[in-house]
Amino acid sequence: MMHQGIRFGRKVIVAGVLSLLLQVLSLHFAKAQSGIPQEGGSPSGFYTVAGQVLDLFKNRDIVAIDEGHHQSKVFHEFLQVLIAHRDFPRRVNDVVVEFGNARYQPVMDDYLAGKLVPDTLLAACWRETTQVLVWDNPVYAGFFKSIRDLNKGLPANRRIRVLLGDPPIDWTKVHTTQDWVSSSPRDRFPYDLIVNHVLQRKRKALVIYGGFHLYRKDIMYNFQAVDSSKEKLGVLLARRIPVNYAVVWTRINEKDSLVNKVFNGAQPQCMLTRTPAIDTIPFSRLLDFQVPRFYEKDGKRLPLESGKYVEAPVGQVVDALLWLAPLDRLTQTDTPSPEWFGGRAYTLELVRRCKILHHPDLPRFLELMQVDAAGEQ
C-alpha cells in the first residue's frame, strides 16, 4: 500500500491499523475456508514443491508428470495445489491429460470457458475413453472443475486449455477386442496432439499421464529402440525436443536402500536427476515391482530372459523425482461407490466393455453394482 503523505491523528492511525488487520485476517480465513492453498502453508507442504515443478517451464516447453498411481488421493491433492499455485497460469498454457476422450474436446472447451454443459455430456469426456473402470473416480471431475474455476479469474487470452489426450474412440463401434486395439493409438495420438496444438503454436504444456507413457527410454523394451509405432509418448517427445522436454517421476520405491539414502527420508521434495547423487542410480531401483521386459522379432513382442536385462541410469530416463509421500500412502484411493457410475444404462455399458476387454476387475464391479454378468439386478 502506498503512503499518501497525509498526517492523521493518533486515534485515527490506530483505528486504521486495526481495520486493516481485520481485513487481512478476514481475507486469510476466507481463503482457508475456500480450500485455496496458501503460499508455503498447505497442510502437506506441497506449495513449495509445486513451485519447483513449475520452475521447470523456465527452460522447457513440455513438462510431463507421472500420475504415480491412477486415482491416488495424495497425487490429486498435490495436483490441486499445483493448479492453485500463483505461477501456474504464468508458466502453463495447456494441460494434456490421459483421462479424456478427444472426441469431446469441444465439450471440454465450452466447459472450461465457463459455459453451461449438461452433467451427462461433461461426464462423457472421461467416461468414453479407451480405459474402463479407471477415470470414474471423482478426483478427475475435480481436476476439470479446478481448471474451470481458475479460468474464471483469468483474461480470455490467458485461460488454460485442457487437451484430451486419449484417442477419439467411439464405443458404439467397438464389439471385439480387435476393434478396441485398432482404435487405440494411445501414445502416437497424444504425441501428434502435442506437436500440432502446443509445439507448433509455441505454447507450453503440462502433461499428466501414467509414468510408463512418459519416460525417455522404455524399460519394457530393455531401454532399446523399437519400431516407432510401438514407442511411448515420452520416447517420441524426447527424440523431437530432447532439451525442451522434462519428465517428472512420482512413484518412488523408498524401501530401496540406495534410493532412500538419496532422499534421506524427507518428503515432499522434488529433485533433479542430473546430479551426482542421483544420476547414476539404476532406474529399475526406483520401481517397487519388477517390470517384465520384451524384445521385437519379426514384428512380434517376445519376453526377454532376465539374464539379458540391461540397466539405464535414472538421469537418462527421467529428469526429476517427485517424492510426495510414502508409497503406501501414494497408492491409497477412495473406495469405489455405485454413485460414481451413474444410472443403469452406463452400468450395462461398462459390463459390455469389460467383457470385450476381458477386464480382470469385472467380478468386483458386478459385486459393487449388485448385478450379474448380464447386468441384471
Summary of the structure (lengths in Angstrom):
residues: 377
radius of gyration: 23.4
end to end distance: 65.2
largest distance: 89.8
contacts: 1111
relative contact order: 0.13
helix: 47%
strand: 12%
